[in-house]
Amino acid sequence: MSDKEKLEQLKEEALGLMKKAGFPITGTIVVETDPKLPYMGYTTERNGHPLIVVAGFALKENMAINLLIHELSHVYRTQSGHPSHDQGLLLSVAAWIMHGRAVEPYQEKIIHAILNNLQDLYADDISFAIFDKTANLNEFFMGWIHEPVAAKTTEQKWENAEKLLSVAFAQGNLERHKIADTGGKVQKAVDHFLKKIDKNFADKYDFFKTFMVDLPEKVTEKEFEKLLISYLGQFLRLTN
């Protein structure tokens, strides 16, 4: 069986699991592999249809099915009109929070990343209900925990603020989905990170982690807009 045939077979399996769990996907879903992709995969759009790109290593190492379920969960959130996946809402709130200031490319990239954290949480509300939670998810999410840098410039402050939210996402996602911290490894990694980063950053960690754990599943556009304003506003206070 070719990689293309294997991926198509896995896509149909993932779509079947989504439908069985009560999250049916409508329309055409295109999947393809990218042998050079350094991370597991992503979703974009081509000719008006969702396109899921899977890394070659993810397919070879039997990680593609869980990736497809996660990416299809994003597609479901978009198709069902969940506010977390309303790109117009996300962009308008981000622009309003920045108050028309010129945004550097690194700032735009970081804002996109921290908004994507929220989208991933909502996608995982679906995917974690489907795929095997006995897998070593603690080790997987520890990949989101990175050493802070010595913040001497504005860009480095932004980098550390993003890393803080990445750590909050990792631990918050596990807690949100009631996945035990086996051996306390995640907590130890979090504690190490918080000791390394500036105190004013560390003091905000619990706000962001709790925010991610408590994000409501059922939320209106207006309610989510208020949550976004709070989330992005607290982030920007760190970077000033």
Steps between C-alpha positions, in 0.01 A plus 500: 500500500637841404524788747218674312272197528589450867422865579164483318413187696593670829293806403191285447565325833532835679184636335315187611618542859397868494152413373456218751592739784238753382727736306424437131700687238328611180656568163829397345812464714831488313805336662859481386846434642801730518819293548699809605254642756686523836183487714206259491260689275255783448172598335461760229267544202527426130235579239242559771558165675686424824846359433678303772874463447667215689874476557671200348641393838153515660367258239796265531493499882125428520414841645285610207163375628511712817624799299215460250244485780645816655505686169149380412389633838614844383300448181193403703533809721519717188207330326282513812564873543674487838623852592850369575543427130346821367808656338323832446421525871853404604664750265265787589554453875877475454499821291286679759730391785803632312318837462619550146869482592742381235562132559841348443513167313612316816206650694252391234646149508478481880143633514404236245671231713327593827160516327573160349549367854133574570392339175703190585330473838158501338613254233637270771165507679388292202814304416568394859150352512592278206863393502682286751585699813721221630773619264784692664336842470707644785820453301329638189385822668834550674620587151319834549721593797813692399770687694441877525762738365668793674248770405702810411299617199131542421516207263648280773222608738245394242685171451491425873134599525420256219699228678305567821171451317637190329577347841153600625351336191690175558405461865155654454415262216592197712300627799203603282479146365571330835824333394712399799849646531684168529791534739440873526726556197293782353476685831876472549560643153254783569663580836844507333372738233337735752821520704693602188265767371454855637279514810239728342456236226489212748237683707263496199537129431201388707274751324581359156491134605167542679364696205580209267366234735172687550422612143128422456398247238173676426572867439339773292695727268461792744609290796803372312588853391514606867719200581737587215528861616593384850748239370676727252490797736679306775754378247579852380548620858784249529674640193489871599 
